[in-house]
Amino acid sequence: MTFLERYNISPVLFAFISLVTLFVTYQIVGSLVAVLLFGIKINPENVTGYRILAAFSQIIFLLIPTLLLTKLAASHVWEFLRYKRTSLLQIIIPFVGIFSLQQILQVYLAAQEMIPVPESLKPFLEQMKQMIEESYRLIAGSADFPELVFVIIVIALVPAFAEETLFRGMVQRSLENSLNPKKAIILTGIIFGLFHLNPVTFIPLSIIGFYLGFLAFKAQSILVPVAVHFFNNLLAVIAIHLNYGDDELITGKPSEMQLELLLLTFVTFSLVFVVSIYYFIRVSNSINLKTITEV
């Protein structure tokens, strides 16, 4: 019997207690360590230290504790987390999906900018947005190829493994043991959005979380959302390296585009996204049926 079974602990309760614990250690303790070591503001002089500490925190405060906590919920940790081989098609098709979803969400963010807010809040929101964008561009930016490779490892690769092991691994799997898969995916996606502590991107991050959760469940392999999460981060890192704007679409900057072109971009990439989901489901169903037949 697992620890949860022995003491009759609800998987949902276990997931939320684990999340609170990891939130405190990663977001609060990790942030305090960063401030004590490098100061409150990220600048070119301390950005390398911040990057290393960010990767270190992902491993020490997220990945390793997640693996240890999962031992309380499952006898076979890797099986519970769905760490198993997958097909190349189950990774390539979602690459198209996440790229399309990026374009869709950038149009949404452009629309979100048009939502009126109280005048008293405008300066605060603008200052917060600018601070987040400047910090991210410093951390994810790179001046040459060696630095680009370093940034890809610490900003794109490490978070993909750590966060997916936590969210689509331990959390979603725990919720699936008490809730139906759809509710587990939605709830995990919302938690994923909240965990990043960025109100401006909460909705886009939650939607990406829904998509990654769907991929994990349908493929029955966490390696699919890990690869897609990495690819999503990689595109952002490369875009910054090439001096593209944070909000730049494949068709241009939203602020410089006419409404008709924005709508066309949204509709076009929405269709591509839907088609990618359709073919991903077909490929996954075929693989799952083959697996069942072999068993």
C-alpha positions, 0 to 999 in steps of 0.5 A: 500500500502507498502512504496515501492508501495507508492513511486514507488521504485524498489524492486531491488533498495530497496534490494541493498540500504538495503544491503549497509546499513547493510554492513556498520553497520555490517561489518564496524561499527561492526568491529570498535566496536570489535577493540575498545573493544578487539583489532585488533587481536583475541587471547585466552584471548579475543575470548569469547568477540569476540564471544559474540560481533559477535552474538550480531552484527548478531542480532542488525546489521543484523536480527533486521534491516532486519525485520524492512526494510522488513516492507517497502516492505511487509504488512505481514513481516513473509509471505514475508520472507517465515517463515512458517512450512515445512516437516521434509523430506524437511530438512533431504534431504538437510542435505545430500545435503550440506554435499555432497556439502562440500566435493565437494567444498573442492576438488575445494579449493584443486584445487584452491591452484594449480592455479599459482599466481604471486610471488609478491602476494604469501606472501600476499595471504598466510599471509591473508589465515593463518590469516583468518584460525587462527582467525576462528579456535579460534572463532569456536574452543572449549576445552570442551562440555559446550564451544562447546554448547556455540560456536554452539549457537553463531557461528552456530545458530545465523548466520543461522537465521540472514543471511538467514533472510537477504539473502534468506528472504528479498534480494532474495524475493525482487529480485524475485519481479523484476527478474525471480527466477533463476536470483534472486537466482544467484544474491543473492548467489553472494552477499552472497559470497561477503558479507563475505569479503573472496576472498579465499572462495568467489566461494564456498560461492557463490555456497552454496548461490545458493543452499540455495536460490534454497532450499528456493524457491523450499520449499517456506519456509525459515526454510529449508535454515536456518536449512541447514545453521545451519547444515553446520556451525555445521559440521565445529564447530564439526570438529574443536572441534575434531581437524580435519583440515579445509580442511579435506575431509571424505576421508582424507586430500586433500594435502595427497591424490592422484589425482585419489582419489580426482577425485573419491571423487568429482564424488561420492559426486557430484552424491550424491548431484544430487540425493539429489536435485532430491528427494528434488524436488520430495518431494517439488513438492508433498507438493506444489501440496497437498497445492494447492489442499487443498486450 
